[in-house]
Structures are given as structure tokens and as C-alpha cells.
Amino acid sequence: RRDREFNADVSHELRTPLTVVAGYLQSLLRRSDNLSSHQQQALATAAAETDRTIRMLQDLLDLARADSGNLHFRQGPVFLNTLVAEVVEMSQKVSKCPVTAIATTDDVVALADQDRLQQVLINLVDNAIKYSDSSVELILEQTAQQATIHVRDRGIGISLQHQNRIFERFYRADESSNRSRDGTGLGLAIAKSLIEGMNGRITLRSKPGEGSIFTIALPIWKPSL
């Protein structure tokens, strides 16, 4: 408990001054006409690393809140057809590979926190894009008891030994990849905490060289009579 409180306190105290630093760096970048290309590059690198550190601190803060039971959820009906379409539209704007949705024409309504579910989906799609040069698909399905969203890519895949640890904090499946530096190693741990906090489940199936499928299962919303 003391470790969780320490992580939360440190993350909160460091985030504020770093946000100020990030603001000044962005201001300098906007007025960098009189700087050399080397100086501009140094500023851009400093700004990017500051932003990455802020994201990591926010991730740590979210995990500390989840561990202490202070991560609150606004559970309600979420129309997954609409949410998946919005995530696809946002992802297409920043992705070089196709991002598509495959969904039933019937409305699929889950009991979840829409903002936090959107956060998880964006994280999963970003990861899929990062490790795949092919298409990424969001597949929406429904049974009598649950709704499932599959995020499927046909990228490099994840070996079995890494699959068993992929949801651990700070764990990266490929430390040798330069692309792994883009993340904090906390995204999937947070996704797991958020989905489980919504009474759902997240799982992975993957095969090296063939791609990965992350599956989110959530309870169906059942209106009270």
C-alpha cells in the first residue's frame, strides 16, 4: 500500500513541473526561426521526451488509482457500433495502413465506461499499427451474454513466451525494436486494469509472422424493466 501511495504521490508531483517545461519547450519551438537546425532538432527531441515522460507519469497515476480502488468508472449503455466507427475514423487520420471495422448491422450495446473503453481501443489500435505494415481490423460481435471487440493485425506477431507476460507492467515483447521506445511499457497493463474495472476481460491470441488478435469481452447492457 505504501508503494502504491508513493508512486501516486511522486507521479502527481512530477507531472506538474514537467507540464510547465513542456509548455515552454513548445513555445520555443514555435519561435525557433533564429535557431540552427541542430538547435531546433535538440528542442524537438527534448519536447518529445518530456511529453513521453508526462504520459508515463499519467499511466503510473492511473495504475496507482486502479490498485487502490480509486479509479472510478461511469458505467452505462455504450453503443459499440458507433464507438468502433469513431475509433476507426480517428485512427485512419494518423495511420498509413488501412484501419477498418467489421460489425453486425444490429446495435451492440455493452455495459461499460465509454471514455475508458475508447482509451483502451485507441491504445490497442495504435499498437497494432505500430507493429504491422498491413491492415488493422476492429471486429464487433455479440452473444446473448457478452459483446466482444477484436483488434486484429497481420503484423510481426508475438511469441508464446512473451504472450504470457504481455500485460505485465513495463514489459516489452521486443526490447531490440526501436519502435518499442515509443511507448512506456504500461499501455497494456492499463488496458487490462480498465477492462477488468468494467467487469470485462481482455485476452490475446498471436502467432509470430502472422499477427495478433486482442479481444475485449464486455457484459451486454440489459435495461431494467
N, C-alpha and C positions, 0 to 999 in steps of 0.2 A: 504494500500500500504506500509506504514511504517513497519507494522508487517511482511509482506512478505519479504521486503528487509532485515529486522533484522534477520529473520530465515535463509535467504540465506547467509548473511554475517557470522553469527555465525556458521552455518554448514560448510562453507568453511574454516573458521579459525580453527575450532576444528579438522577437518578431517586430516589436515597435521600433527600436532604433534601426533595424535593418530596413524597415519600410521607409524610414526617413532617408537613409543612404540611397535606397533605390530611386526615390523621387529626385534627389539631387543628381544622380547619375543620368537619369533620363532627361533632366533639364539641360545638363551639359551636352548630351548627345544631340539634342535639338538645336543647340547653338554652337556646333563644332566646326563651323566653316573655316575658322582660323587655325585649326589644328592639323597636324600632319596626318597622313593615312595611318601611320603606326600608332599615333596617339588615339585616333578615332577607334582603331581596332582594339586597343587596350581598354578604352572606355566601354565599348560594346561587350567585351568579354567580362569585364567587372560587373556590368549591369546584368548580363545573363546569369552569371554565377550567384549574384545577390538574389535575383528572382528565384533561382533554383533552391537556394537555402531557405528563403521565405516559405516556399511550397513545402519543403521538408519539415519546417517547424510547424506549419499548419497541419500536416499529416500526423506529426507526433502528438500535437494537441488533440486532434480527433481521436487518435488511438487511446490516449490517456483518458479522455472522456468516456470512450466506449468501455474501457477496462473498469472504470469506477461507476459505471451505470448512469453517467450524467450526459450521455448522448441521446437527446430526445428526438422522437420521431412523431411526425404528424400523419398518422395512418388514416387512409381514406380510399375511396374508389379511384383507381388510376386507369384511364383508357389507354391500354398498351399500344393499340394500333396507331394512335395519334403520337404517343411518346416516341415509339420506334421511328416513325416517319420524320419527326423533328430531329432526332439524333442523326439519322442518315443525312438529312439536308445539311445540318451543321458540319458533319464530317466531310461531306463532299466538297465543301468550300476550301478545306485545308489539305485535302488528300490528293495525291497524284494517281492513286489506284482507285478503281470503282468501288463504291460502297452502296449496297442495295439492300432492300427489305423484301422478305418473303413472308407474307402473312395471309391468314384467312380473311375473307371479306366480312365475317361476323365480328362484332365488337368483342374484344377480350378485355375484361375488367378485373384487375387484381386489387387486393387489399395491400397497400404499400404507401410509402412516403415518396411522392412524385419527384421532388427535388433531389433526394438522396439516390433514388433509383436512376435518375438521369445522370447523376455524377458517376455512378458505377458503370453505366453503359458507355459513356464517353471515354472513361478510362480504359475499358476493355477494347473499344474500337481503336483508340489511339495505339494501344499495344499491338493490336492485330496489324494495323497499318505499318507500324514501325518494323515489324519482323516479317512482312510479306510484301512481295512485289506484284502480287496478283490481286484478285478481288477479295473483298470482305463482305460477308453477308450477315444480316440480322434476321433470324428465322423465329417467327412467333407462332406458338402452338398452344392448344388448350385441351385439358381433360376435364372430367367432372369436378375434380378437387383442386387442380392447380393450373397455373399458367406458366409456360416456360419460354424463355428467350435464349436462343443460341447465338453466340457470336462466333462465326466460323471464318477462318482464313486458310489459305493454301500455301503457307509460308514454310519457314525452316523447321517448324515443329519443336517439340520438347521431349527429351529422352525420359524414360520411365524413372530413372534415379532422381531427376530434377522435379518431375511431376509430384512426387511425394512431399516436396518441400516448398513448392512454388508459392504457397500462401503464407509462408513464414516472413516475418519482418526482416527487412534489409537483405533478403535472399535474392540473388540474381542467378538465372539459369546459365547465363553466358557472360562471365566476367571478362572474357577476352574481347568481346564485341565493343567497339567504340559507341555503338548505339545505346548500350546499357547505361552510359553516363548521362543520358537524357533524363533518366528517372531517378527516384530516390530509393527504390527498392521497398517502398511502403505501399504502393498503389493497390496491389492485390490483397495485402493484409487488411487494408482499409475496406476494400470491396467486400471481403468476407465478413468483417465486423458489421458493415452496414446492412448487407443482405440478411445476415442472421438476426440483426436487430429488428428487421421487418418480418421475422418468423419465416424466412425463406432459406434457401440453400444454394450454394454455388459450387459447381464441380468442373473438372477439366478432363477432356479426352484428347490425346495428341499422339502423333507418330512422326518421328524425325523424317524430314524431307517431304512430308505430305500435308502438314498443317496442324492446326489446333482448333478445338471447339470448347469454349467456355459456356456453360449452361447455368442460367439462373432459374430457379423454380420458386414461385410465389403462390400463396393461397388465393383462390378466387374470391372476389368480393361478393358477399351474399347479403342483399338488403334485408333489413329486419322488416317483418310483416306488421 
